[in-house]
């Protein structure tokens, strides 16, 4: 076999695997204590230590303004509250912006609740407090803190608070583990499984060395995820920064260069699987690493782990960001620990996949079955490698891989795989196929069934099972459903121009059901389109103006060209008739692409939270999402009123259709009743 240096695989080693860290900073630390008053009465004391320059608001704020501090106590028959929560002397000013009297605390705030114990059993006071903290330049989102305070004696109950923190940490660790399992199900990670299997088929000749390499593979993956995060947090902590922007991650996951590199790496692996050459490490690398097989093997294992971490970022990056955002609140070790738990969960299955091929090495090679496995994996690598080229194509609007072109490649690729399984196509390292075994027959039936399933997608079939892998439906040129809709719109327009209003309205109802007309032509509608024939905007300010004009709430969709979960939501949840009807009739839709590279006019550049100018559509709305909502994950759906008020807690990736319908209904009802959960502008 020919030899080929691993140039394309090694080049990605120069890309540092950072991820964005939307760190949530909290300048307030709460502590809880009790004071015995006699006669079975206690004072429960809530003390807030506030960093210099910040202030916490009083309970007593009237009207529309900052969020006051508030307390919610869990009902308990073992004690009763005596009066309401009292507070210390607050600073009182007249705020010209809100045109109202404001009361707040600096340095520290003390709140006290008197309670009377009704029985002899040990009593704990449980509940939740909410507060808002501001300085001269900004306000942080309202924060909730749970409390669980023991009334046994007068001792300060900080230990109880620490226990609560421990419970909170355990909860975050469990969430990190669940996110790690979820990441294994994302489309970007699937291609790495056959690559891992194929790589370790060339493993050591003995089982012990094979297991050692598999363990090192596991360790490398964990370190590559955890160490960069630890360094970022350490630097941020040392210099006191509030957050680390997502610029590096956005570049890595959506820029044309890394995506084309990933695409080329997949093609190189596929060509190797087909027998064109054998992938080996460059001799220069080998000579610099002690020139022994173990050293060489570990270098290969490291680069394989690095490839997995980098390639999987397109799907796992937002998940990683979510894990970090949920775990970071001014803490140092918490996000590192949760990231470690996430990485261990994510890496463990790959370590098991790595161990299994090392044991396969000792099996007999008769019949050429190992080469058949490699060729099958080669076809899979070709198909899945185009996903990365598709991300670059969508982000930069090259229109090289529209949906029908992409589907055509997959149809041809898997059809050729079917013919290969039937022995109609042969590669140079294959043994002659004298007859078709049951296994090959079953695989060929499955493969051709998959091909037949994809063919209707060339003419607009949604192909929901593949929604995460394919370019958006709206990139399809020959979409029968869209063509019929456009023809129906033309018929309606003709009727409206040539008949009276009443027949036109009736014709519109009968011929086609479209959403309410927009206020004006959407900006950027030449590069963006909504799925399922929906109409909406791609500029937040323009959508907000239309929402006010039509007195409708905003449906804000934070999305991205490279967001596979966004496509799955659109294909499987948005397509539900109940969801479509509500989106069409009751909301003004605005899709904000956080990874688009289109440059904005200079007068529309905005200064981000990091002090840098945001000059593209993607960077503008990525900064908007992080600064206003404290997250960088997509998809992320927000229901909003006309003054920045959130009508419902935002919703992320979740394929529960009934839950999504309820989300829309509750948001719409809150809009009608003037109810909101918080305001992003405060």
C-alpha positions in Angstrom: 0.0 0.0 0.0 1.0 3.6 -0.6 2.0 5.6 2.4 0.6 9.1 3.1 1.6 11.4 5.9 -1.2 12.5 8.2 -0.9 16.1 7.0 -4.6 17.0 7.0 -5.2 15.3 10.3 -2.3 17.0 12.0 -3.0 20.5 10.7 -6.0 20.7 13.1 -3.7 20.3 16.0 -2.8 24.0 15.5 -6.4 25.0 16.4 -6.7 25.4 20.2 -9.9 23.7 21.5 -11.5 26.6 23.4 -15.2 27.0 24.0 -17.2 30.0 24.9 -17.7 30.7 28.6 -20.8 32.8 29.3 -19.7 33.3 33.0 -22.4 34.7 35.2 -20.9 36.9 37.9 -22.6 37.5 41.2 -21.3 40.3 43.5 -23.6 39.2 46.4 -23.0 36.4 48.9 -25.8 35.4 51.2 -25.5 33.9 54.7 -28.2 32.8 57.1 -28.4 32.7 60.9 -30.9 32.5 63.7 -31.4 34.3 67.0 -33.3 32.8 70.0 -35.8 35.3 71.5 -37.2 33.0 74.2 -40.8 31.7 74.4 -40.1 29.5 71.4 -39.6 32.5 69.2 -36.7 33.0 66.8 -35.4 35.7 64.4 -34.3 34.2 61.1 -31.7 36.5 59.7 -30.8 36.9 56.0 -27.5 38.8 55.4 -26.2 39.9 52.0 -22.6 40.8 51.7 -22.3 43.2 48.7 -19.2 44.0 46.8 -18.1 47.6 46.6 -19.8 49.5 43.8 -22.9 47.3 43.7 -26.2 47.6 45.5 -29.2 45.4 46.3 -32.8 46.8 46.3 -35.2 47.0 49.1 -38.4 45.0 49.5 -40.3 48.3 49.3 -40.3 49.5 45.7 -43.6 50.6 44.2 -44.5 50.8 40.5 -42.5 49.6 37.5 -38.9 49.7 38.2 -36.1 47.5 39.6 -37.0 44.1 41.0 -37.4 44.3 44.8 -36.0 41.8 47.1 -38.7 39.2 48.0 -39.1 36.1 50.1 -41.2 33.1 49.6 -41.5 30.7 52.6 -42.5 27.0 52.3 -45.6 26.3 54.4 -44.8 24.2 57.5 -47.3 23.3 60.3 -44.4 23.2 62.9 -44.0 27.0 62.9 -45.7 30.2 62.1 -44.4 33.5 60.9 -44.9 36.5 63.1 -45.4 39.6 60.9 -43.6 40.1 57.6 -39.9 40.3 56.8 -38.3 43.5 58.1 -35.2 45.2 56.8 -32.5 47.6 57.9 -32.2 51.3 57.0 -32.0 51.7 53.3 -30.5 54.4 51.2 -33.3 56.4 49.6 -32.8 58.4 46.3 -35.1 59.8 43.6 -34.2 58.0 40.4 -34.7 60.3 37.3 -34.8 57.4 34.9 -37.6 55.6 36.6 -39.0 58.9 38.0 -39.6 57.2 41.3 -38.2 56.8 44.8 -35.8 53.9 45.1 -34.5 52.2 48.2 -31.4 50.1 48.2 -28.5 48.8 50.3 -24.7 49.0 49.8 -22.0 46.9 51.4 -24.5 44.8 53.3 -28.2 44.2 53.6 -29.9 42.5 56.6 -33.5 41.1 56.5 -35.2 39.5 59.4 -38.2 37.2 59.8 -39.7 36.5 63.2 -41.1 33.0 63.7 -42.7 31.0 66.5 -42.1 27.3 66.9 -45.4 25.4 67.6 -44.1 22.0 68.6 -41.1 20.3 70.1 -39.8 18.7 66.9 -36.7 20.2 65.2 -37.9 22.9 62.8 -36.3 24.2 59.6 -37.4 27.3 57.7 -37.3 26.6 54.0 -38.0 28.8 51.0 -36.6 31.0 48.3 -35.5 34.6 48.1 -35.1 36.7 44.9 -33.0 39.8 44.5 -31.6 42.1 41.9 -28.1 43.7 42.0 -27.0 46.7 40.1 -24.1 49.2 39.8 -23.8 52.5 38.1 -23.5 51.0 34.7 -25.5 47.8 34.6 -27.9 45.5 36.3 -27.6 41.7 36.5 -30.7 39.5 36.0 -32.8 38.7 39.1 -31.3 35.8 41.0 -33.1 33.2 43.2 -31.4 31.6 46.3 -33.0 28.7 48.2 -32.6 28.6 51.9 -33.0 25.8 54.5 -32.3 27.1 58.0 -32.3 25.0 61.2 -34.0 26.5 64.3 -32.4 24.1 66.8 -30.4 26.8 68.6 -28.9 30.2 68.2 -25.8 28.9 66.2 -25.2 30.5 62.9 -26.6 28.2 60.3 -24.0 28.8 57.6 -23.4 25.0 57.7 -26.9 24.6 56.4 -26.2 27.1 53.6 -23.1 25.2 52.7 -25.2 22.0 52.6 -27.6 23.7 50.2 -24.6 24.7 48.1 -23.5 21.1 48.2 -26.9 19.9 47.0 -26.8 22.6 44.3 -23.3 21.4 43.2 -24.6 17.8 43.1 -27.5 18.9 41.0 -25.2 20.6 38.5 -22.9 17.6 38.3 -25.9 15.4 37.5 -27.0 17.9 34.8 -23.4 17.8 33.4 -23.6 14.0 33.2 -27.0 14.1 31.5 -25.6 16.7 29.0 -22.6 14.4 28.3 -25.0 11.6 27.5 -27.1 13.9 25.3 -24.0 15.0 23.4 -23.4 11.4 22.3 -26.7 11.5 20.5 -25.9 14.6 18.4 -25.2 14.2 14.7 -21.7 15.7 14.8 -20.5 13.0 17.2 -21.9 9.9 15.3 -19.2 10.1 12.6 -16.4 9.8 15.1 -17.6 6.4 16.2 -16.6 4.6 13.0 -13.5 6.7 12.8 -12.5 5.6 16.3 -13.2 1.9 15.5 -11.2 2.1 12.3 -8.3 3.9 14.0 -8.0 1.3 16.7 -8.2 -1.6 14.3 -4.5 -0.7 13.6 -3.8 -0.9 17.4 -1.2 -2.9 19.2 -0.6 -6.6 18.7 -1.2 -7.5 22.4 -4.3 -6.9 24.5 -2.5 -5.2 27.4 -1.1 -2.5 25.1 -4.4 -2.1 23.3 -6.2 -1.5 26.7 -3.5 0.9 27.7 -4.0 3.0 24.5 -7.8 2.9 25.0 -7.4 4.2 28.6 -5.0 7.0 27.4 -7.5 7.8 24.6 -10.1 8.3 27.4 -7.7 10.4 29.5 -6.7 12.6 26.5 -10.4 13.4 25.7 -11.1 14.4 29.3 -8.0 16.6 29.5 -8.7 18.3 26.2 -12.1 19.3 27.3 -11.2 20.2 30.9 -7.8 21.8 30.8 -8.6 24.7 28.4 -11.7 25.5 30.4 -9.6 25.5 33.6 -7.1 27.9 32.0 -9.8 30.2 30.8 -11.5 30.3 34.2 -8.1 30.8 35.9 -7.2 33.8 33.7 -10.7 35.3 34.0 -10.5 34.8 37.8 -7.1 36.3 38.1 -7.9 39.4 36.1 -11.4 39.7 37.5 -13.2 39.6 34.2 -16.9 38.9 34.3 -17.1 36.7 31.2 -15.2 35.2 28.2 -16.7 35.9 24.9 -17.7 33.2 22.4 -15.7 34.6 19.5 -13.1 31.8 19.4 -15.8 29.1 19.6 -17.9 30.8 17.0 -14.9 30.9 14.6 -14.1 27.2 15.3 -17.6 25.9 14.7 -18.8 28.1 11.8 -15.8 29.6 10.0 -15.1 28.1 6.6 -11.5 27.2 7.4 -12.0 24.7 10.3 -15.1 23.2 8.6 -13.3 22.6 5.4 -10.3 21.1 7.3 -12.8 18.8 9.1 -14.3 17.9 5.7 -10.9 17.2 4.2 -9.9 15.0 7.2 -13.0 12.9 6.7 -12.4 12.5 3.0 -8.7 11.5 3.7 -9.9 8.9 6.2 -12.5 7.7 3.7 -9.9 7.3 0.9 -7.7 5.4 3.3 -10.7 3.1 4.1 -11.2 2.4 0.4 -7.6 1.3 0.1 -6.0 4.3 -1.6 -3.2 4.6 0.9 -2.4 3.9 4.5 -2.5 6.7 7.1 0.7 6.8 9.1 2.4 9.4 11.2 5.1 11.5 9.5 8.6 10.2 10.0 9.7 13.6 11.5 7.1 13.2 14.2 8.2 9.7 14.9 11.9 10.6 15.1 11.2 13.4 17.6 9.3 11.1 19.9 11.9 8.6 21.1 11.5 6.5 17.9 9.8 3.7 19.8 6.4 2.1 18.9 4.8 3.0 22.3 5.6 6.7 21.9 4.5 6.7 18.4 1.3 5.0 19.4 0.5 7.5 22.1 1.1 10.4 19.7 -1.4 8.9 17.3 -3.9 8.3 20.2 -3.5 11.9 21.3 -4.2 13.3 17.8 -7.2 11.0 17.5 -8.6 12.4 20.7 -7.9 15.9 19.5 -9.7 15.2 16.3 -12.7 13.9 18.2 -12.9 16.9 20.5 -12.5 19.4 17.6 -14.8 17.8 15.2 -17.6 17.3 17.8 -17.5 21.0 18.7 -20.0 21.9 16.0 -22.7 20.1 18.1 -21.2 19.9 21.6 -20.0 23.5 21.8 -23.4 24.9 22.7 -23.9 22.1 25.2 -20.5 22.8 26.8 -21.4 26.5 27.0 -24.7 25.5 28.7 -22.9 23.4 31.2 -20.5 26.2 32.0 -23.1 28.9 32.2 -25.3 26.8 34.5 -22.3 26.1 36.8 -20.6 29.4 36.9 -21.6 32.1 39.4 -18.3 33.6 40.5 -17.1 30.2 41.6 -13.6 28.8 40.7 -13.9 25.1 41.1 -17.5 24.4 40.3 -17.4 24.9 36.5 -14.1 23.0 36.3 -15.6 20.1 38.2 -18.9 20.0 36.2 -16.8 20.2 32.9 -14.8 17.3 34.1 -17.9 15.2 34.8 -19.3 16.1 31.4 -16.0 15.1 29.7 -15.8 11.8 31.6 -19.4 10.9 30.6 -18.7 11.9 27.0 -15.4 10.1 26.7 -16.2 6.8 28.4 -18.2 5.2 25.4 -15.4 6.1 23.1 -12.9 4.4 25.3 -15.0 1.3 25.2 -15.2 1.5 21.4 -11.4 1.8 21.4 -10.9 -1.2 23.6 -13.1 -3.5 21.5 -11.2 -3.1 18.2 -7.9 -3.8 20.0 -9.3 -7.2 20.9 -10.7 -7.7 17.3 -7.1 -7.5 16.2 -6.4 -11.0 17.5 -9.3 -12.5 15.5 -8.5 -14.3 12.2 -8.7 -12.2 9.0 -10.0 -14.9 6.8 -12.7 -13.9 4.3 -11.6 -10.3 4.2 -14.3 -9.2 6.7 -12.1 -6.6 8.3 -11.6 -4.9 4.9 -15.4 -5.0 4.3 -16.0 -3.2 7.6 -13.4 -0.5 6.6 -15.0 0.0 3.2 -18.5 0.4 4.7 -17.1 2.9 7.2 -15.5 4.7 4.2 -18.9 5.3 2.6 -20.3 6.5 5.9 -17.3 8.9 6.3 -17.9 10.4 2.8 -21.6 11.0 3.6 -21.1 12.5 7.0 -18.1 14.5 6.0 -20.2 16.7 3.8 -22.0 17.9 6.9 -19.0 20.2 7.7 -18.8 21.5 4.1 -22.5 22.2 4.4 -22.1 24.3 7.5 -19.5 26.5 5.8 -21.8 26.7 2.7 -24.8 27.9 4.7 -22.8 30.3 6.8 -21.2 32.0 3.9 -24.2 31.6 1.5 -22.1 29.9 -1.3 -25.1 27.9 -2.4 -22.9 25.0 -3.4 -24.7 22.4 -1.2 -28.3 23.2 -1.3 -30.7 20.5 0.0 -31.2 18.7 -3.3 -27.4 18.6 -4.1 -26.6 17.4 -0.6 -29.4 14.7 -0.8 -28.1 13.7 -4.3 -24.7 13.0 -2.8 -26.1 10.9 0.0 -28.4 9.0 -2.3 -25.5 8.1 -4.7 -23.2 7.3 -1.8 -25.6 4.9 0.0 -26.7 3.4 -3.3 -23.1 2.6 -4.1 -22.8 1.1 -0.6 -25.8 -1.1 -1.3 -24.3 -2.3 -4.6 -21.0 -2.9 -2.8 -22.8 -5.1 -0.2 -24.3 -7.1 -3.1 -20.8 -7.6 -4.6 -21.4 -5.4 -7.6 -18.6 -3.0 -6.7 -15.2 -4.2 -5.6 -12.1 -2.5 -4.2 -8.5 -3.7 -4.6 -8.2 -5.2 -1.1 -11.5 -7.1 -1.3 -11.7 -10.9 -1.5 -13.9 -12.2 -4.3 -17.6 -12.4 -3.4 -18.7 -15.9 -4.5 -22.1 -15.7 -2.8 -24.1 -13.2 -0.7 -24.4 -14.1 3.0 -27.4 -13.4 5.2 -25.6 -10.5 6.9 -24.8 -8.7 3.6 -28.3 -9.3 2.3 -29.9 -7.7 5.4 -27.5 -4.7 5.3 -28.1 -4.2 1.6 -31.9 -4.2 2.2 -31.5 -1.7 5.0 -29.3 0.5 2.8 -31.5 0.5 -0.3 -34.6 1.2 2.0 -32.7 4.2 3.3 -32.0 5.3 -0.3 -35.7 5.0 -1.2 -36.6 7.0 1.9 -34.4 9.9 0.8 -35.5 10.1 -2.8 -38.8 12.0 -2.1 -36.8 14.6 -0.3 -35.5 15.8 -3.6 -39.0 17.2 -4.2 -39.8 18.6 -0.8 -40.5 15.7 1.6 -39.4 16.8 5.1 -37.3 13.7 5.9 -37.7 14.4 9.7 -35.5 11.5 10.7 -32.5 13.3 9.0 -33.4 16.9 9.8 -30.3 17.4 11.9 -28.0 16.3 9.1 -29.5 18.0 6.1 -29.4 21.7 4.9 -32.7 23.5 5.8 -35.8 22.8 3.8 -35.9 26.3 2.4 -32.7 25.8 0.5 -34.5 23.3 -1.8 -35.0 24.8 -5.2 -37.8 22.4 -6.3 -40.1 22.3 -3.3 -43.6 21.3 -4.5 -45.2 22.5 -1.3 -43.6 25.9 -1.6 -44.3 26.2 -5.3 -48.0 25.4 -4.6 -48.0 28.0 -1.8 -46.5 30.6 -4.1 -49.0 29.8 -6.8 -51.8 30.1 -4.3 -50.5 33.5 -3.2 -50.4 34.6 -6.8 -54.0 33.5 -7.3 -55.0 35.4 -4.1 -53.3 38.5 -5.3 -55.0 38.3 -8.7 -58.4 37.8 -7.0 -57.8 40.8 -4.7 -57.0 43.0 -7.7 -59.9 42.0 -9.8 -62.8 41.2 -7.5 -64.5 42.8 -4.5 -63.0 42.5 -1.1 -65.5 39.9 0.3 -64.9 37.3 -2.5 -61.2 37.9 -2.2 -61.3 37.2 1.5 -63.3 34.1 1.0 -60.9 33.0 -1.8 -58.0 33.6 0.5 -59.5 31.4 3.2 -60.3 28.6 0.7 -57.2 28.6 -1.5 -54.4 29.0 1.0 -53.9 29.7 4.7 -51.0 32.1 5.1 -49.9 34.1 8.1 -50.9 37.7 8.6 -49.0 39.9 6.2 -45.9 41.5 7.5 -45.5 45.3 8.1 -42.8 45.6 5.5 -40.4 43.5 3.5 -37.9 41.8 5.9 -34.3 42.8 5.8 -31.9 40.0 4.8 -34.7 37.9 3.2 -32.4 37.3 0.3 -30.1 35.2 2.5 -32.4 33.9 5.3 -35.7 32.0 5.0 -38.1 30.6 7.6 -39.2 26.9 7.4 -42.7 25.7 6.4 -43.6 28.8 4.5 -43.7 31.0 7.6 -43.2 34.7 7.2 -41.1 36.7 9.6 -38.1 38.9 10.2 -34.3 38.5 10.6 -33.6 41.8 12.2 -34.7 42.3 15.9 -35.5 46.1 15.6 -37.6 45.6 12.5 -39.5 42.7 14.1 -40.1 44.7 17.3 -41.6 47.6 15.3 -44.0 45.3 13.5 -45.0 43.6 16.7 -45.9 46.9 18.2 -47.8 47.9 15.0 -49.8 44.7 15.0 -50.0 44.4 18.8 -48.6 40.9 18.8 -45.9 39.3 20.9 -42.5 38.5 19.5 -41.3 34.9 18.9 -37.5 35.2 19.0 -35.6 32.3 17.6 -31.9 32.3 18.3 -30.6 29.9 15.7 -27.6 29.2 13.4 -26.6 27.8 10.1 -24.5 25.1 11.8 -27.1 24.3 14.5 -28.3 20.8 13.9 -30.6 20.8 16.8 -32.3 23.9 15.4 -33.1 22.0 12.2 -34.5 19.1 14.2 -36.8 21.4 16.2 -38.0 23.0 12.9 -38.6 19.7 11.3 -40.2 17.9 14.2 -41.8 20.5 16.4 -42.5 23.6 14.3 -44.2 21.3 11.7 -46.9 20.3 14.2 -50.1 21.9 12.9 -50.9 23.4 16.3 -47.5 25.1 16.5 -47.6 26.3 12.9 -51.0 27.9 13.4 -50.0 29.8 16.5 -46.7 30.9 14.9 -48.5 32.0 11.8 -51.4 33.8 13.4 -50.4 34.9 16.9 -46.8 36.0 16.9 -44.3 38.1 14.9 -41.4 35.7 14.2 -37.8 36.9 14.2 -35.0 34.4 13.5 -31.6 35.7 14.8 -28.6 33.9 13.2 -25.7 33.9 15.7 -23.2 32.5 13.3 -23.8 34.4 10.1 -20.8 36.1 8.5 -22.7 38.8 6.6 -21.1 42.2 7.4 -23.4 45.0 8.6 -23.3 48.6 7.4 -20.9 50.6 9.6 -23.8 52.6 11.1 -25.3 49.4 12.5 -22.2 48.1 14.2 -22.7 47.7 18.0 -20.4 47.7 20.9 -20.6 44.3 22.6 -20.3 43.5 26.3 -16.6 42.8 25.8 -16.0 46.3 24.5 -15.4 45.1 20.9 -17.4 46.3 17.9 -19.7 43.6 16.5 -19.6 44.1 12.7 -21.5 41.0 11.4 -25.1 39.8 11.8 -23.9 36.7 13.7 -21.6 38.5 16.2 -24.3 41.2 16.8 -26.9 38.7 17.8 -24.5 36.3 19.6 -23.6 39.2 21.9 -27.2 40.1 22.2 -28.1 36.6 23.4 -25.3 36.3 25.9 -25.6 39.8 27.3 -29.4 39.7 27.6 -30.2 36.1 28.3 -26.9 34.7 29.8 -26.6 31.8 27.4 -25.0 31.0 24.1 -26.8 27.8 23.3 -29.0 27.3 20.2 -31.8 26.7 19.6 -33.2 29.2 22.2 -36.8 30.4 21.9 -38.0 33.5 23.7 -41.5 35.0 23.9 -41.3 38.7 24.4 -43.5 41.8 24.7 -42.9 45.2 23.3 -40.7 46.7 26.1 -38.2 43.9 26.6 -40.4 41.8 28.9 -40.1 38.1 28.8 -43.6 36.5 28.7 -42.4 33.0 29.7 -39.1 31.4 30.7 -37.2 30.7 27.4 -37.3 27.2 25.9 -34.3 25.4 24.5 -33.9 22.1 22.5 -36.8 19.8 23.5 -38.8 17.7 21.0 -41.9 17.6 23.3 -44.6 19.0 20.9 -47.3 19.3 23.6 -44.8 21.1 25.9 -44.0 23.5 23.1 -47.7 24.2 22.4 -48.2 24.9 26.1 -45.2 27.2 26.0 -46.7 29.3 23.2 -50.2 29.3 24.8 -48.9 30.5 28.2 -46.8 33.2 26.6 -49.6 34.5 24.5 -52.0 34.5 27.5 -49.4 36.4 29.6 -49.1 39.0 26.7 -52.8 39.5 26.7 -52.9 39.9 30.5 -49.8 42.1 30.8 -47.9 39.5 32.8 -44.1 38.9 32.4 -41.4 36.9 34.2 -38.7 39.6 33.9 -37.4 42.3 31.6 -34.2 41.9 29.7 -33.5 45.6 29.7 -33.4 45.9 33.4 
